[in-house]
Amino acid sequence: MSSDPGAVLVLGGTGHLGRFVVAALLERGVAVRVLSRDPGRARAVLGDRVEILQGDLCDPASVAPAMAGVARCVVTVSAMSPATFRRSREIECDAVIAALEQGQRDRLQRVVLVSIFAIDLALAGRLGIDNARIKHDLESWLAASGLAWTVLGQPPSMEVLFAFIRGGRTMAVPGGGPPRLPTIAPQDTGALAADAVLRDDLHGQRIRLVAVPPVSFPEAAQRIGAVWGREVRFVAPPLFIPIALRWLLTPLAALNDKLGFVHTMLGYLRLLNAFPSEGLDADRERLATLFDHRFTTLEEEAEARRPEPV
């Protein structure tokens, strides 16, 4: 681990994962820099100990000051929102590459990219999802860049297990989900990314973050219910319903951002049911050998999300 890393730049530092990377770096006594279009909002999210520079990742003029003097960077950029999903390639790939190229012209040496869990271009193509190609292109650039890089393959956040629970009593997952789904708490991703960017022994590695034993959705419902002291019933509506809805939305998706975003999310629902299950146990063993970290359990996350008594 570097004794004096200087300020670490976190691109996407106010996002779902980025804010936890920032917090983990601060806990380790590291100076952190974040680029934000809305510094006031960023300050409210990240606190007063972070250097926040106003700017847009897609604007090279505002990116240059953020990259200046930075030797290490964590990338957690996501464009998955109704307002930005159509610009995913521009934001998640093209702008990130341009920023890292600027950094290379100065001091940048080490990059940790939080990417998707696995890249299956054939599957993504069948489902009409662009994200795998976008991340593939970014990872390919990074591998050829000359930078010291590490890619962390992020599985679904543990939050996904709770997102399907309605009324605190029913988990409804169209298609039922895969038989084994790897998940990780976002604070654990933050800790791993912070550790990885400060280390100099992980260059050229792509590490899939299988932090805790993978679970099926029915098992997750049972375990969450045990913590909450109530039955969380699991139901699996037929997957053909969201598939048919996505097909019906296809001609309208290009005309309306909200409908387009729903169309995209329905594609990800199909991807969730086809989530890769090969090699998960080996991934978990490898992660345990690379990082000395106690991972958040599903029960701990369920306790933190315990519903208020009715």
N, C-alpha and C positions, 0 to 999 in steps of 0.2 A: 504494500500500500504506500502511496506517495506520502512523504512527510510534509510537503508543502504544495498542495494541489492548486493553490490560488482560488479565484472565484470559479465556480462551476455554473455554466449556463444550462438552464432547463428550458428547452423549447416545448411549449404546451404545458407550462408550469401551473396554470390555473385549472387544468382539466381534471377529469375523474381520477386519473392516475398521477398526473404531474404534480398535483398539490401534495401528494404523499411522498413523492421523490424529494420535493423541496423540504418538507418537514423532516425527513430522514437525514438529509444532508445537514440541516441546521442542528439536529441532535448530535451529529458527529463533529460539530464545531467548524463546519466548512462554510465559507462565504458563498452565497447563492445569488445569481442574476437571472431575471426573468424578463422577457419581452412581452408586452401586453398592449392591446389597442385601447384598453380601459384601465389605466393605472389605479383609479379609485376603487374599482371593483376588485382588481388584483390585490390591492392592499387589504381590503376587507377579508379576502379569502386567505391570504398568506401571512398577514401580520407585518410588523414594522422592521423585522430583521432582514428582509430581503431587498436587494437592489432591484428596483423595478424601472425599466426603461419603456417609454411609450413608443409604440411602433407596430407595424403590421409585417408578419413574416413574409408576405408576398410583395413587400416593398423593399428592394435592395438598399435604398438610401437609409431606411430606418433600421435595417438589420445590421449594417456595418458597425454602428456603435455598440450593439449588443455583443457582437463577436469579438470586438477589439480586446486583445490581451488575454483571451480565454484559451486555455490549453485543454480543457475537458468539457464535454457537453453530453447531456442526456436528452434524447428525442422521444417525446411522448405525444406527438402531434396527432390529433384526430379531427376530422371534418364531419363526423357523423351527427349532424343536427339538421333539422328541417331547413335552416337558412344556408347551410354550407355543403350539404351532401353532394350537390351537383358539381362542386369544385374540388372533390376529393383528390384527384390527381394533381391539380395545381397546388393545393395546400399541403397534402401529405407526402408528396414526392418531389415535384419540380421546385417548390419553394424551399423545402428542406435541403435538397441538393445544392441549390444556389447559396443558401446560408452557410453550409459546411464548406463549400468552395471558397467563400469569403474568409471563413475561419482559417482554412489552410494557408491562405496568403499571409496570414498573421502568425498566430502561435498555436493554432488548434492541432492537437496530436491524438487525442483519445475521444472516442464516441461510443456511447451505449445507446442502442436503438431498441425501444420497446415496440415489438412488431406483433403480428398475428401468430397464433400458436403453430400452425402448419400451413404451408403453401401448396395447395393442390389446384393447379391451373385448370386441369380437365374438369374437375368437379365444379369449380367456380364458374367455368364457362357454361356448363350445362344448366346451372342455376341462374345464369345471367347476372353474376355479381362481379364487380370490377375490383374489389378490394384486394384480392389475392394477386392480381397482375400488378397493381400499384405497389404493393409491398415487395413483390418479387423484383420489380425494377429498381426500387430504392435499395434493397439489400444487395443486388448485383452491383450497383454503383459503389456502394460502401466497400464491398469486397475488393474492388479494383482501385480504390481511392488512394491507397498508400497510408491511410490513417490506421491507428491501432483501434480495432472495433470489436464490439461484442453485441450480439443480437439476443434479446430475451424474448422467447416465444410466449406471448401472453395468452393463457386460456380465458374462458369467460370469467369475469369477475364473480365472486361469490354472490354478489348482489342479484345475479340472474335467477338464482334459486328462489329468492324472495319476490322477485318481480312478477312471478306467475301466481302468487297467492292472492286471492280475492277475499276481502272481508275477514282476513285473519283465520279462515277456516277451510278454504278450498284451494288446492293447487291444480290449476287447469293448464295442461301443456299439450297443445295440438300435436298429434303424432306420438306423444309419450316421451319424446326425447331419446337420446342414445342410451344404451345399457350402462355405459360408464362415461361420466363427464368429468374431466379435470376442472377444478376451479381453484381460485386463489383470492384471498382478501386483498383489497387494493393497498392497504397499508403494508402488506408483505411484499407486494411488487415494488412499492416505494423503497423499502429497506434494501431489497436485492439490487435494484438499479443504483441506489446510492453507493452500496458496497462495490458494485462492479465498476463504476466509473472511477473510483478511487484506487482500484487495483491495477497492476500492470502485468498480471499473469493470465489474463483471460482473452488475449488477442486471438481473433480468428475463430471464436467459438460461437455457435448458435445453441442456446440453452432453452429447452422447453420447461416452463415453470409448472411442473406437477408438484405442488407443495404438500398436499394432503391426499389420502386415498380417494380416488375418483368415486363418484356416487351416481346412482340413477336418481331420477326425479322422485319416483315412489319412495325410495329409501330416504331421500332428503326430506320429503314431507313427513315421514314418520319421525325422524330425528328432530326436526324443528318442532313438531307437535309435542314431543316428549319434554322439550325445554319450556315450551309455552304452557304446558299443563292442560292441553286440549288436543283433540283429534284434528289434524289437518288432512282432510280427505283429498285423495289424489284422483283426478279424472283425466282422461286422454281423449279429447274430441278428435274426430278423424282429421287427418292432415289434408285431405282433399278439399276441405272447406277453405282454409287460407290459400291453397293452391288455386282453387277456382276464383277466389276473390282477387288474387294477384293477376290472373289472366284477364279478368273483367276490367281491372284498373289500368292495364297496359296502355290502351290508347289515350287515357287521360293523364297518365303519369308525367308525360312531357309538358303538359299544359299548366299544371298546378303544383307548386312546391310541396304543399301538405300531402296531396295525394301521391306525389312522387316519392316522398319520404316513406309513407305507409307501404307503397309498392316495394321499396327497397327492404324495409324491415320484414315484410312477408317472405322475401327471398332468404333473408338470414334465418328465419324460422325453419325453412327447409334445410338450410345448412346445419343448424343446430341438431336436427335429427340425424344428420349424416356425419356428425363430428367424429374425427379419427380416434380410434381406440387402441391402435397398435403401439406397443412400446411404452405404455404409460408407466408401468412399474419400473422399468429401467430408467426412464426419465426421472422418476422420483428419487431413485437411488443415486443417480448422478448429481442431482441438485443438492442432496444431503451431503455429498462428498465435497462439493465446491463451496458451499456456504454454511457457516455456523449460525443458524437462525432457527428460533422456535416459531413455527407457523401457527397462525390463528386457526382454530378448529371451527367446524360448522356450528358446534354447540355454543362456542363463544360469540360467534357472529349472531346466532339466533337470540342469545341473551341480550346483546346490544340492541336488537331490533324487536324486543318483546313488546307486543301491543299493549296499549293502555287498557286497564279493566273497563269493561262496558258497564 
